[in-house]
Amino acid sequence: MKKLLSVLAIGALLTSCGEKKEEKKEGFEMNRTKTEAKTTEAVSEGVPVDMDNDGVGPYKDVTFPDEIDAELAAAGEAKYSAICIACHAAEKRMIGPALKGVYERRSPAWVMNMIIAPDKMLKEDPIAKALLKEYNNAIMLNQNLTEDETRAVAEYLRTL
């Protein structure tokens, strides 16, 4: 009797471990796989490069010397860290655009006009308006910087 029960138990075990057949149902199927986002900020920015536009404001046809003024850049970094970093990172898109390589996309005069008078730029400059739209109407506030502070921040941006 024990042999019969053993054989039945082994037989039951073997049949229960067989292949399971999956039923395929027709209809909707959803696949949730993550896709990698592009990390290059300049690629994601939809506003075209425009090096000829000086913007609206006191700065026109600005050119920088070849060498970076380290003392001026240090002052600009301190001001940037105090007021700009809340919305702008060097290499990462945040509330505002990433600022690394900004002088490859915009003229120095445009950048400095945007720093010193963003409210005027957002009202009158087509590139600033396009950036405002791209960044969900997040307005860059006027920080009431002096011309010296603006130049210092502009010099710091050259180091990024």
C-alpha positions as CSV (number, residue, x, y, z in Angstrom):
1,M,0.0,0.0,0.0
2,K,2.9,2.3,0.8
3,K,4.4,1.7,-2.6
4,L,1.1,2.5,-4.3
5,L,0.7,5.8,-2.4
6,S,4.4,6.7,-3.1
7,V,3.8,6.1,-6.9
8,L,0.6,8.2,-6.8
9,A,2.3,11.0,-4.9
10,I,5.3,11.0,-7.3
11,G,2.9,10.9,-10.3
12,A,0.8,13.8,-8.9
13,L,4.0,15.8,-8.3
14,L,5.3,15.2,-11.8
15,T,2.0,16.3,-13.4
16,S,1.6,19.4,-11.3
17,C,5.1,20.6,-12.2
18,G,4.4,20.5,-15.9
19,E,4.4,23.5,-18.3
20,K,1.9,26.1,-17.7
21,K,0.1,27.3,-20.8
22,E,-0.4,31.1,-20.9
23,E,-3.6,32.3,-22.4
24,K,-3.2,35.2,-24.7
25,K,-6.2,37.5,-24.7
26,E,-6.9,39.7,-27.6
27,G,-7.2,43.4,-26.9
28,F,-5.2,46.2,-25.3
29,E,-1.6,45.6,-24.0
30,M,0.5,48.1,-22.2
31,N,4.2,48.1,-21.8
32,R,5.7,50.3,-19.1
33,T,9.3,50.8,-19.9
34,K,11.3,53.9,-19.0
35,T,12.9,55.8,-21.8
36,E,16.1,57.8,-21.2
37,A,15.7,61.6,-21.5
38,K,18.4,63.5,-23.4
39,T,20.8,65.1,-20.9
40,T,22.2,67.7,-23.2
41,E,20.5,70.9,-22.4
42,A,21.4,72.7,-25.6
43,V,19.7,70.0,-27.6
44,S,16.4,70.3,-25.7
45,E,16.3,74.1,-26.0
46,G,13.9,74.9,-28.9
47,V,14.8,78.5,-29.2
48,P,17.3,79.0,-32.1
49,V,20.8,80.3,-31.7
50,D,21.1,84.0,-32.5
51,M,24.4,85.7,-32.1
52,D,23.4,88.9,-34.0
53,N,20.7,90.0,-31.5
54,D,22.0,92.4,-28.9
55,G,18.6,92.5,-27.1
56,V,16.9,95.6,-25.6
57,G,18.8,97.6,-23.1
58,P,22.0,99.6,-22.4
59,Y,24.4,97.1,-23.8
60,K,25.3,97.2,-27.6
61,D,28.0,95.4,-29.4
62,V,29.9,94.0,-26.3
63,T,33.1,92.1,-26.8
64,F,35.1,90.4,-24.1
65,P,38.8,90.3,-23.8
66,D,40.5,87.0,-24.6
67,E,41.6,86.4,-21.0
68,I,39.1,86.0,-18.2
69,D,39.4,88.5,-15.4
70,A,39.6,86.1,-12.4
71,E,38.8,88.8,-9.8
72,L,35.8,90.0,-11.7
73,A,34.6,86.4,-12.3
74,A,34.9,85.6,-8.5
75,A,32.7,88.6,-7.8
76,G,30.3,87.4,-10.4
77,E,30.3,83.9,-9.0
78,A,29.4,85.3,-5.5
79,K,26.5,87.3,-7.0
80,Y,25.4,84.3,-9.1
81,S,25.4,82.0,-6.1
82,A,23.3,84.6,-4.2
83,I,20.6,85.3,-6.7
84,C,20.8,83.3,-9.9
85,I,21.3,79.7,-8.7
86,A,17.7,79.4,-7.5
87,C,16.6,79.2,-11.2
88,H,19.7,78.5,-13.2
89,A,22.2,75.7,-13.0
90,A,25.4,75.5,-15.1
91,E,24.6,72.3,-16.9
92,K,21.1,71.4,-16.0
93,R,17.8,72.9,-17.2
94,M,15.8,74.1,-14.2
95,I,13.2,76.9,-14.0
96,G,15.5,78.8,-16.4
97,P,17.9,77.5,-19.0
98,A,21.3,76.0,-18.3
99,L,24.0,78.7,-18.6
100,K,27.0,76.7,-19.6
101,G,27.9,77.7,-23.1
102,V,25.4,80.6,-23.1
103,Y,27.8,82.7,-25.2
104,E,27.7,80.0,-27.9
105,R,23.9,80.7,-28.2
106,R,23.6,84.4,-27.4
107,S,25.7,87.5,-27.9
108,P,27.4,89.0,-24.8
109,A,25.3,92.2,-25.2
110,W,22.1,90.1,-25.2
111,V,23.1,88.2,-22.1
112,M,24.1,91.3,-20.2
113,N,20.8,93.1,-21.2
114,M,18.9,90.0,-20.0
115,I,20.8,90.2,-16.7
116,I,20.3,93.9,-16.1
117,A,16.8,94.4,-17.4
118,P,14.9,91.1,-17.9
119,D,11.5,92.8,-17.6
120,K,12.2,95.0,-20.6
121,M,13.7,92.1,-22.5
122,L,10.7,89.9,-21.9
123,K,8.4,92.6,-23.2
124,E,10.4,93.6,-26.3
125,D,12.9,91.0,-27.4
126,P,11.7,88.1,-29.6
127,I,14.3,85.6,-28.3
128,A,13.5,86.4,-24.6
129,K,9.8,86.0,-25.5
130,A,10.5,82.6,-27.0
131,L,12.5,81.5,-24.0
132,L,9.7,82.7,-21.7
133,K,7.2,80.5,-23.6
134,E,9.6,77.5,-23.6
135,Y,10.1,77.8,-19.9
136,N,6.4,77.8,-19.0
137,N,6.1,81.5,-18.6
138,A,8.5,81.5,-15.7
139,I,9.4,85.2,-15.6
140,M,13.0,86.2,-14.8
141,L,12.7,88.8,-12.1
142,N,14.7,92.0,-12.3
143,Q,17.3,91.8,-9.5
144,N,18.2,95.5,-9.9
145,L,21.9,94.8,-10.5
146,T,24.3,97.6,-11.2
147,E,26.3,97.7,-14.4
148,D,29.4,96.5,-12.5
149,E,27.5,93.6,-11.0
150,T,26.0,92.7,-14.4
151,R,29.5,92.7,-15.9
152,A,30.8,90.5,-13.1
153,V,28.1,87.9,-13.5
154,A,28.7,88.0,-17.3
155,E,32.4,87.4,-16.7
156,Y,31.6,84.4,-14.4
157,L,29.3,82.9,-17.0
158,R,32.4,82.8,-19.3
159,T,34.0,80.4,-16.9
160,L,31.2,77.8,-17.0
